């Protein structure tokens, strides 16, 4: 894996919290930052994926499918909605 250096400027309070968390987790600060960036990228990619899927969605077709669900079968024990 290719590695590169990048000068990261964090607010002192963020850096302090990141150092404390890395120590609690037993990982290097660099590793913590790598994981945090990877998690954020994954979240943004997931959001973009669902936005794209939503644009391709057909709401009338989905509603017609949902109207058919459960017509032949009565609710089973455990299907009730808790208050």
Secondary structure, 3 states (H helix, E strand, C coil): CCCCCCCCCCCHHHHHHHHHHHHHHCCCHHHHHHHHHHHHHHHHHHHHHHHHHHHHCCHHHHHHHHHHCCCCCCCCCCCCCCC
